[in-house]
Amino acid sequence: MAWLRLCLLALGSFAVRAAEVNIYWNITYATGNPDGLFERTVIGVNNTWPPPPITVQAGDVIRMHAYNGLGDTPTTLHFHGMFFNRSNFYDGAMGVTQCGIPPGKEFVYVVDTTTQVGTYWVHAHSLGQYVDGLRAPVVILPAQSSTLPAYTDEYTIVLSDWYHSKHSDLMTTFMSKSNPTGAEPIPDSAAIYITHNSSYLPNFNENSTIPFVPGRTYRLRIINMGAFGMFYFKIDGHKMSVIEVDGTDVQPFAIDSLSLSVAQRYSVLVTARNDTRSNWHMHANYDSDMFDSVPDKLVLNYTSSIIYEPTAPMAPDEPFSSYDMTNDTAFQPKIVQRILKPTRPIELNAFFATFDNGINRGAFNNVTFVPPLVPTAMTVDSAPTDSLTNPSIYGPQSNVYLVENLDVVELKVLNWDAGNHPFHLHGHKFQIVGKRMDMSNPNEDHAIDENQANPMRRDTIQIPGGGSVTLRFVADSPGSWFFHCHIEWHLESGLAALIVVAPLISQQSIPVPQFMKDHCTALGKPSSGNAGGLSGPSIYDLSKAPHGPYPQRPGFHAKGKISIAGCILASLIGVATIIWYATGEQFEEAEVERELKVKLASKAAKRKALIATRRKLVHLVGMGPHRNQESL
């Protein structure tokens, strides 16, 4: 049957309009050069890149057969924005729900789309592999009874930053003592590409185009699948109407431009013009404020095209009037849900600092996330029932917050960093019930309106530097759910927390499949016990779990005291030397006068010799005796 398996893997992406959709991905290395500037090794599917887009109908069950053909490293896949209710172990977050797919092994992710519709994406959630290209759009088409406005056709537009270096090489530089400020790697360019009918259109960036027919209405699904950069998006000569945000259908909302942080998605309706005299640019411009510096070679503004007539000229560019962050609280979901009343408050204070290992890291509430040896979902699966509600068993660096089944969680996130951060909650959509742009502004109203009739719901929210948000959601899905900054550099530097919902229910009714534990064994990792792999009487022994790094302690400690003492000693020696010199043996006045006369006589002799040499040179070149030779 080996030949049959190879044939199935070669299919890449196979879908039929049915209740069950089987997709076969052989995850391999490939080559890619989307910006046309540098060909590099990327991670793709079946030795090609980009990985194939996925399109299914609402209600389908996706069975993603993910085979790790990389050969030298584990991998995982995460269907971003999907709920995985009662199947948390399919969420795909390495170190949280699974150890990873070992090289040469397969993992079948089961994704139920019964309760979801809209624009999503699938990406690696392991070792930064999606930065190297392991990512693809996922579109869940609405049922025929959908109440969305009518449109003729649709396209998916992928926006992404792009690096010429491998993620692992960039991480080595980023997470090092030589980068004490935590300056993130700056992209080398961008990659903009388009899908239609489950296939990619040819070309990237300025060569990518979308054909429009006059008078027709199109749905454009826009996804930021990057690692760092935020984009501003607009279309010259056309109006956009937002109809979907992160898989939530909303009342049509007219807008001139959109800001898309990493992992955010929007669907807009665009009605084509009634003439074909001109073609028009689509703009995707970087938010340069995200970057600590802007290299001279980095292009910030990218254009693709809307084509009415191939031979028609391009209309003049219409520049952005301003770069404004999209106000996601202005949207109104089509399915009304009143503001939730909280029962479980959680406050997370986000900041960056140099930790005691000399490396700049991110943290929530002074804890920087470091993955436990045992994935948290497997600790939930295996720990004694009387220990499940003790957060210590999940590890000191896991940043775990325990939540009971059906709690209404109020998650208040305060961004004490100067930069913007897109935060994503796995397995849920949250209500945005409060948002502050500047916590230092005393005139900014921060009271929450508890009478909101229908607050916006999404799964990824941008929090401005110095700002905060208050989010609420129903904890109706037992499991271990990641909450993290979706800037890949910030996630890997520790800006993450875990919300563990109803661990006893998880253990009793959602057991982790045995093959996942076998994958851990194949990778040499424990699959049971506490965060360090200890169980039974040792369940509270965290000696083998990750510890630290920790924030640097305020005040003076050993290293600081030694440094201060050294500085004081050096200054005392310097002062003593000056005093010794000043009080040493003094010259007599006559001796000083004699030494001065000797120096003046020597200087006069040198001057006479220089004048004589000058006279000889003047005579040789015929300048004549009329010049004042003593001017020297």
LINNOR-V543993 format. One record per residue. N is the residue number from 1. RES is the residue in three letters. OMEGA is omega in degrees with one decimal (999 if undefined). Layout:
BEGIN
N RES OMEGA
N RES OMEGA
END
This chain:
BEGIN
1 MET -178.2
2 ALA -178.6
3 TRP 179.9
4 LEU 178.7
5 ARG 179.9
6 LEU 178.5
7 CYS -179.7
8 LEU 178.8
9 LEU -178.2
10 ALA -179.5
11 LEU 177.9
12 GLY -179.5
13 SER -177.5
14 PHE -178.5
15 ALA 172.8
16 VAL -179.4
17 ARG -175.7
18 ALA -178.8
19 ALA -179.3
20 GLU -177.8
21 VAL 178.8
22 ASN 179.3
23 ILE -176.3
24 TYR 177.6
25 TRP 167.7
26 ASN -174.6
27 ILE -173.2
28 THR 169.3
29 TYR 178.5
30 ALA 174.1
31 THR 179.8
32 GLY 179.7
33 ASN -172.5
34 PRO -179.0
35 ASP 178.8
36 GLY -176.0
37 LEU -173.0
38 PHE 176.1
39 GLU -175.6
40 ARG 174.3
41 THR 179.3
42 VAL 175.0
43 ILE -177.4
44 GLY -178.4
45 VAL 179.7
46 ASN 176.5
47 ASN 176.6
48 THR 177.4
49 TRP 2.1
50 PRO 176.4
51 PRO -173.7
52 PRO 175.3
53 PRO -176.8
54 ILE 176.1
55 THR 178.1
56 VAL 177.0
57 GLN 176.3
58 ALA -177.1
59 GLY 176.6
60 ASP 171.6
61 VAL 178.8
62 ILE 170.4
63 ARG -178.4
64 MET 177.9
65 HIS -176.3
66 ALA 178.8
67 TYR -179.4
68 ASN 177.3
69 GLY -177.8
70 LEU 174.0
71 GLY -172.9
72 ASP -176.7
73 THR 174.4
74 PRO 178.0
75 THR 172.9
76 THR 172.6
77 LEU 177.3
78 HIS 174.7
79 PHE -170.9
80 HIS 177.3
81 GLY -179.4
82 MET -169.1
83 PHE -177.3
84 PHE 177.9
85 ASN -176.8
86 ARG 175.8
87 SER -176.9
88 ASN -176.2
89 PHE 176.3
90 TYR -173.6
91 ASP 169.3
92 GLY -179.9
93 ALA -179.1
94 MET -179.7
95 GLY 179.2
96 VAL -179.6
97 THR 179.6
98 GLN 177.7
99 CYS -175.1
100 GLY 176.9
101 ILE -179.6
102 PRO 174.3
103 PRO 179.0
104 GLY 180.0
105 LYS -178.7
106 GLU 174.7
107 PHE 178.0
108 VAL 176.2
109 TYR 178.9
110 VAL -174.4
111 VAL -180.0
112 ASP -178.3
113 THR -173.3
114 THR -174.1
115 THR -175.0
116 GLN 179.2
117 VAL 174.8
118 GLY -170.3
119 THR -178.0
120 TYR 172.5
121 TRP 177.9
122 VAL -178.9
123 HIS 174.3
124 ALA 173.8
125 HIS -174.7
126 SER 169.4
127 LEU 177.5
128 GLY -173.2
129 GLN 179.2
130 TYR 174.7
131 VAL 177.9
132 ASP 170.2
133 GLY -176.2
134 LEU -175.6
135 ARG -179.9
136 ALA 176.4
137 PRO 173.3
138 VAL -179.8
139 VAL 174.3
140 ILE -175.9
141 LEU -179.7
142 PRO 175.3
143 ALA -177.9
144 GLN -178.4
145 SER -177.9
146 SER 178.9
147 THR 178.6
148 LEU 175.0
149 PRO -176.9
150 ALA 172.9
151 TYR -172.9
152 THR -174.2
153 ASP 179.8
154 GLU 177.1
155 TYR 174.3
156 THR -178.4
157 ILE 178.7
158 VAL 172.5
159 LEU -179.3
160 SER 166.3
161 ASP -175.9
162 TRP -179.9
163 TYR 176.3
164 HIS 178.6
165 SER 176.9
166 LYS 179.1
167 HIS -176.7
168 SER 178.3
169 ASP 178.5
170 LEU -180.0
171 MET -180.0
172 THR 179.1
173 THR -176.6
174 PHE -177.4
175 MET -179.1
176 SER 179.0
177 LYS 179.0
178 SER 178.0
179 ASN -172.2
180 PRO 179.7
181 THR -179.6
182 GLY 178.7
183 ALA -176.6
184 GLU 174.5
185 PRO 179.7
186 ILE 178.5
187 PRO 175.2
188 ASP 179.1
189 SER 177.0
190 ALA 174.6
191 ALA 179.5
192 ILE -179.7
193 TYR -164.8
194 ILE 175.4
195 THR 177.9
196 HIS 179.9
197 ASN 175.4
198 SER 176.8
199 SER 176.6
200 TYR 169.5
201 LEU -178.5
202 PRO 170.0
203 ASN -177.8
204 PHE 171.7
205 ASN -173.8
206 GLU 179.1
207 ASN 179.6
208 SER -174.7
209 THR 173.0
210 ILE 178.5
211 PRO 176.2
212 PHE 172.8
213 VAL -176.3
214 PRO 174.0
215 GLY -178.8
216 ARG 178.5
217 THR -175.9
218 TYR 171.2
219 ARG 176.0
220 LEU 175.9
221 ARG -174.0
222 ILE -176.5
223 ILE 169.0
224 ASN -178.5
225 MET -177.2
226 GLY -180.0
227 ALA -170.1
228 PHE -167.9
229 GLY 171.1
230 MET -178.9
231 PHE 166.2
232 TYR -173.1
233 PHE 173.4
234 LYS 177.8
235 ILE 178.1
236 ASP 171.4
237 GLY -177.4
238 HIS 174.6
239 LYS 177.3
240 MET 175.7
241 SER -178.6
242 VAL 178.3
243 ILE -179.8
244 GLU 178.6
245 VAL 177.9
246 ASP 177.9
247 GLY 176.3
248 THR 176.1
249 ASP -178.1
250 VAL 173.6
251 GLN -178.6
252 PRO -175.1
253 PHE -178.0
254 ALA -176.8
255 ILE -179.6
256 ASP -179.3
257 SER -179.1
258 LEU 165.8
259 SER -179.8
260 LEU 172.7
261 SER 179.6
262 VAL 174.4
263 ALA 178.6
264 GLN -179.9
265 ARG 174.3
266 TYR 165.8
267 SER 177.2
268 VAL 170.5
269 LEU 178.9
270 VAL 176.5
271 THR -177.7
272 ALA 176.4
273 ARG -177.7
274 ASN 179.0
275 ASP -178.1
276 THR -176.2
277 ARG -176.6
278 SER 166.6
279 ASN -168.6
280 TRP -179.6
281 HIS 163.0
282 MET -176.7
283 HIS 170.1
284 ALA -174.6
285 ASN 176.2
286 TYR 165.6
287 ASP -174.5
288 SER 178.2
289 ASP 178.0
290 MET -172.3
291 PHE 176.6
292 ASP 176.2
293 SER 179.7
294 VAL 179.1
295 PRO -179.1
296 ASP -175.3
297 LYS -176.5
298 LEU 173.5
299 VAL -177.5
300 LEU -173.8
301 ASN -176.8
302 TYR 179.6
303 THR 165.1
304 SER -169.5
305 SER 164.9
306 ILE -174.0
307 ILE 172.7
308 TYR -177.9
309 GLU -174.5
310 PRO -177.0
311 THR -178.3
312 ALA 178.8
313 PRO 174.1
314 MET 175.1
315 ALA 178.2
316 PRO 178.8
317 ASP 174.4
318 GLU -175.0
319 PRO 174.1
320 PHE 175.0
321 SER 175.5
322 SER 176.1
323 TYR -176.6
324 ASP 175.7
325 MET -179.1
326 THR 179.2
327 ASN -175.2
328 ASP 176.4
329 THR -179.0
330 ALA -177.5
331 PHE -179.9
332 GLN 178.2
333 PRO 178.7
334 LYS 175.7
335 ILE -171.9
336 VAL 174.1
337 GLN -179.8
338 ARG 179.4
339 ILE -178.6
340 LEU 177.8
341 LYS -170.7
342 PRO 174.1
343 THR -177.4
344 ARG 179.5
345 PRO 172.9
346 ILE 176.8
347 GLU 180.0
348 LEU 176.8
349 ASN -176.2
350 ALA 176.3
351 PHE 174.4
352 PHE 178.3
353 ALA 173.0
354 THR -176.5
355 PHE -172.0
356 ASP 173.4
357 ASN 177.2
358 GLY -176.8
359 ILE 178.1
360 ASN -177.0
361 ARG 173.1
362 GLY -178.1
363 ALA 165.9
364 PHE 175.8
365 ASN 175.9
366 ASN 177.0
367 VAL 175.6
368 THR -174.0
369 PHE 171.4
370 VAL -175.7
371 PRO 176.3
372 PRO 176.6
373 LEU 177.3
374 VAL 177.1
375 PRO -173.9
376 THR 179.2
377 ALA 179.7
378 MET 170.5
379 THR 175.7
380 VAL -176.4
381 ASP -167.4
382 SER -174.4
383 ALA 174.5
384 PRO -173.9
385 THR -177.4
386 ASP 178.8
387 SER -172.0
388 LEU -177.8
389 THR 173.9
390 ASN -173.6
391 PRO -176.1
392 SER -175.7
393 ILE -178.2
394 TYR 172.9
395 GLY -177.3
396 PRO -178.3
397 GLN -176.4
398 SER 175.8
399 ASN -173.8
400 VAL 172.6
401 TYR -177.3
402 LEU -176.1
403 VAL 178.8
404 GLU 179.7
405 ASN 177.9
406 LEU 168.8
407 ASP 167.9
408 VAL -175.2
409 VAL 169.4
410 GLU -176.3
411 LEU 178.0
412 LYS -176.9
413 VAL -179.7
414 LEU -176.6
415 ASN 179.8
416 TRP 177.1
417 ASP -179.9
418 ALA -176.2
419 GLY 175.7
420 ASN -179.9
421 HIS 173.4
422 PRO -177.9
423 PHE -176.4
424 HIS 174.6
425 LEU 177.9
426 HIS 168.4
427 GLY -175.6
428 HIS 162.1
429 LYS -178.1
430 PHE 169.2
431 GLN 172.9
432 ILE -174.0
433 VAL 178.2
434 GLY -179.9
435 LYS 175.9
436 ARG 179.7
437 MET -176.4
438 ASP -177.6
439 MET -178.9
440 SER -177.6
441 ASN -177.8
442 PRO -178.7
443 ASN -179.4
444 GLU -177.8
445 ASP -179.6
446 HIS 177.0
447 ALA 179.6
448 ILE 176.6
449 ASP -177.0
450 GLU 178.8
451 ASN -179.9
452 GLN -175.3
453 ALA -172.8
454 ASN -178.5
455 PRO -178.3
456 MET 177.8
457 ARG 175.3
458 ARG -178.3
459 ASP 179.2
460 THR -176.4
461 ILE 176.4
462 GLN 176.3
463 ILE -177.7
464 PRO 175.9
465 GLY -177.9
466 GLY -178.9
467 GLY -179.7
468 SER 173.3
469 VAL 171.1
470 THR -175.4
471 LEU 175.7
472 ARG 177.1
473 PHE 177.7
474 VAL 178.8
475 ALA -174.6
476 ASP -177.2
477 SER -178.9
478 PRO 178.9
479 GLY 180.0
480 SER -171.0
481 TRP -179.4
482 PHE 166.9
483 PHE -171.4
484 HIS 169.9
485 CYS -177.0
486 HIS 164.9
487 ILE -170.4
488 GLU -179.9
489 TRP -179.0
490 HIS 175.2
491 LEU -176.3
492 GLU 174.9
493 SER 169.4
494 GLY -178.9
495 LEU -174.2
496 ALA 175.1
497 ALA 179.4
498 LEU 173.9
499 ILE -178.3
500 VAL -175.0
501 VAL 171.9
502 ALA -175.9
503 PRO 179.7
504 LEU 177.0
505 ILE 177.8
506 SER -176.8
507 GLN -174.4
508 GLN -172.2
509 SER -179.7
510 ILE -176.7
511 PRO 177.2
512 VAL 179.9
513 PRO -177.2
514 GLN -176.5
515 PHE 177.9
516 MET 176.0
517 LYS 177.0
518 ASP 176.6
519 HIS 177.2
520 CYS 179.7
521 THR 179.9
522 ALA 179.3
523 LEU 179.5
524 GLY -177.8
525 LYS 175.9
526 PRO -178.2
527 SER 179.1
528 SER 179.5
529 GLY -179.0
530 ASN -175.0
531 ALA 178.7
532 GLY 178.0
533 GLY 178.2
534 LEU -175.2
535 SER 179.7
536 GLY -179.9
537 PRO -177.5
538 SER -174.1
539 ILE 179.5
540 TYR 176.5
541 ASP -176.9
542 LEU -174.9
543 SER -179.0
544 LYS 178.4
545 ALA 176.2
546 PRO 174.9
547 HIS 178.4
548 GLY 6.7
549 PRO -176.1
550 TYR 173.7
551 PRO 177.9
552 GLN -177.9
553 ARG 174.9
554 PRO 178.6
555 GLY -176.5
556 PHE 171.8
557 HIS -167.7
558 ALA -177.0
559 LYS 179.6
560 GLY 179.7
561 LYS 178.5
562 ILE -179.9
563 SER 179.6
564 ILE 179.9
565 ALA 178.7
566 GLY 179.4
567 CYS 180.0
568 ILE -179.9
569 LEU -179.7
570 ALA -179.7
571 SER 178.3
572 LEU 178.0
573 ILE 179.3
574 GLY 179.3
575 VAL 179.6
576 ALA 179.2
577 THR 179.1
578 ILE 179.9
579 ILE 179.6
580 TRP -178.9
581 TYR -176.7
582 ALA -177.1
583 THR -177.9
584 GLY -177.8
585 GLU -177.5
586 GLN 175.1
587 PHE 170.8
588 GLU -177.6
589 GLU -179.5
590 ALA -179.8
591 GLU 178.2
592 VAL -179.1
593 GLU 179.5
594 ARG -178.0
595 GLU 178.9
596 LEU 178.9
597 LYS 178.6
598 VAL -179.3
599 LYS 179.7
600 LEU 178.6
601 ALA 179.3
602 SER -179.6
603 LYS 179.4
604 ALA 179.6
605 ALA 179.4
606 LYS -178.6
607 ARG 178.9
608 LYS 179.6
609 ALA 179.9
610 LEU 179.2
611 ILE 179.7
612 ALA 179.1
613 THR 179.7
614 ARG -179.8
615 ARG 179.6
616 LYS -179.3
617 LEU -179.9
618 VAL 179.6
619 HIS -177.2
620 LEU -177.4
621 VAL 173.9
622 GLY -178.6
623 MET 177.5
624 GLY -173.5
625 PRO -173.3
626 HIS -179.6
627 ARG 179.2
628 ASN -175.4
629 GLN -179.3
630 GLU -178.8
631 SER 174.8
632 LEU 999
END
